[in-house]
Amino acid sequence: MQLTINLPDPAFQRLSRLAELTNQPLSELVIQSIAGNLPPAIETAPVEIQAELLTLQSLSVEGLRQIAQSQIPFVHQERHIALLERNQEGLLTGEEQRELQELSLAADRLMLKKAHACAILHWRGQPIRDLNQLSPN
């Protein structure tokens, strides 16, 4: 597919110089730059969380920061660690194995949401360098 765009001269000069320095065709560098700056791809996430991740696109910067800052409740963190330790010792009951699976899945889902929220913030020009930047101003 072909697309014609007008770039501001400084952007064109910068891309041209970078293409020259890296021995890449200008068109490939432009494609790489665009692809690298798109919001995260929802379709690569597990199907059961895709709709939830898609809703992140419509959140405000403040809403995204709240998600990026969110954490598993401390009591769940402690329980998760305790179950992991018991699992290493081979002492988990069937119910505890299910609980460990649920806690692990919840932690994985939250990390995925946090990563998507940070990526969207970055895409919107709100780069995140450290956790202190996630705090509301």
SEVEXPA-129990 format. One record per residue (C-alpha): x, y, z; residue number from 0. Coordinates in steps of 0.5 Angstrom, whole numbers. Layout:
# SEVEXPA-129990
<<X, Y, Z>, NUM> ...
***
This chain:
# SEVEXPA-129990
<<0, 0, 0>, 0> <<3, 7, -2>, 1> <<2, 13, 3>, 2> <<4, 20, 1>, 3> <<6, 25, 7>, 4> <<9, 32, 8>, 5> <<14, 32, 13>, 6> <<16, 38, 17>, 7> <<23, 40, 14>, 8> <<27, 38, 21>, 9> <<24, 31, 21>, 10> <<25, 30, 14>, 11> <<33, 32, 15>, 12> <<33, 28, 21>, 13> <<31, 22, 18>, 14> <<35, 23, 12>, 15> <<41, 23, 16>, 16> <<39, 17, 20>, 17> <<38, 13, 14>, 18> <<45, 15, 11>, 19> <<49, 14, 18>, 20> <<45, 7, 18>, 21> <<46, 5, 11>, 22> <<38, 4, 11>, 23> <<33, 6, 5>, 24> <<29, 12, 8>, 25> <<23, 9, 7>, 26> <<25, 3, 11>, 27> <<27, 8, 17>, 28> <<20, 11, 16>, 29> <<16, 5, 17>, 30> <<21, 3, 22>, 31> <<20, 9, 26>, 32> <<12, 9, 25>, 33> <<11, 2, 27>, 34> <<16, 3, 33>, 35> <<11, 9, 35>, 36> <<4, 5, 35>, 37> <<0, 4, 41>, 38> <<1, -3, 43>, 39> <<-2, -9, 39>, 40> <<-8, -12, 43>, 41> <<-9, -18, 38>, 42> <<-2, -21, 41>, 43> <<-5, -21, 48>, 44> <<-9, -27, 51>, 45> <<-16, -27, 48>, 46> <<-19, -26, 55>, 47> <<-16, -20, 56>, 48> <<-16, -16, 50>, 49> <<-23, -12, 51>, 50> <<-20, -10, 57>, 51> <<-14, -8, 54>, 52> <<-18, -4, 49>, 53> <<-21, 0, 54>, 54> <<-15, 3, 56>, 55> <<-14, 7, 49>, 56> <<-20, 11, 51>, 57> <<-18, 13, 58>, 58> <<-15, 20, 60>, 59> <<-8, 21, 62>, 60> <<-10, 21, 69>, 61> <<-13, 14, 69>, 62> <<-7, 11, 65>, 63> <<-3, 13, 71>, 64> <<-7, 10, 76>, 65> <<-7, 3, 72>, 66> <<1, 4, 71>, 67> <<1, 5, 79>, 68> <<-4, 0, 81>, 69> <<-1, -6, 85>, 70> <<-4, -13, 87>, 71> <<-6, -12, 95>, 72> <<-1, -13, 100>, 73> <<-5, -19, 103>, 74> <<-5, -22, 96>, 75> <<2, -21, 95>, 76> <<4, -25, 102>, 77> <<-1, -30, 100>, 78> <<2, -31, 93>, 79> <<9, -32, 96>, 80> <<7, -36, 102>, 81> <<3, -41, 96>, 82> <<10, -41, 92>, 83> <<14, -43, 98>, 84> <<9, -48, 100>, 85> <<9, -51, 92>, 86> <<17, -51, 92>, 87> <<16, -56, 98>, 88> <<11, -60, 95>, 89> <<6, -58, 100>, 90> <<0, -55, 96>, 91> <<-7, -58, 97>, 92> <<-11, -58, 91>, 93> <<-15, -52, 93>, 94> <<-9, -48, 94>, 95> <<-6, -50, 87>, 96> <<-12, -47, 84>, 97> <<-11, -41, 89>, 98> <<-4, -40, 87>, 99> <<-6, -41, 79>, 100> <<-11, -35, 80>, 101> <<-7, -31, 84>, 102> <<-1, -32, 79>, 103> <<-6, -30, 73>, 104> <<-9, -24, 77>, 105> <<-1, -22, 77>, 106> <<0, -23, 70>, 107> <<-6, -20, 68>, 108> <<-4, -13, 72>, 109> <<3, -13, 69>, 110> <<0, -14, 62>, 111> <<-5, -8, 64>, 112> <<1, -4, 67>, 113> <<5, -5, 61>, 114> <<0, -3, 56>, 115> <<-2, 3, 60>, 116> <<5, 5, 60>, 117> <<6, 4, 53>, 118> <<0, 8, 51>, 119> <<2, 14, 56>, 120> <<9, 14, 52>, 121> <<5, 14, 45>, 122> <<1, 20, 48>, 123> <<8, 24, 49>, 124> <<8, 22, 57>, 125> <<14, 18, 57>, 126> <<15, 14, 64>, 127> <<22, 14, 66>, 128> <<21, 12, 73>, 129> <<16, 10, 78>, 130> <<16, 17, 81>, 131> <<13, 20, 74>, 132> <<7, 16, 75>, 133> <<5, 20, 81>, 134> <<-1, 25, 79>, 135> <<2, 32, 79>, 136> 
***
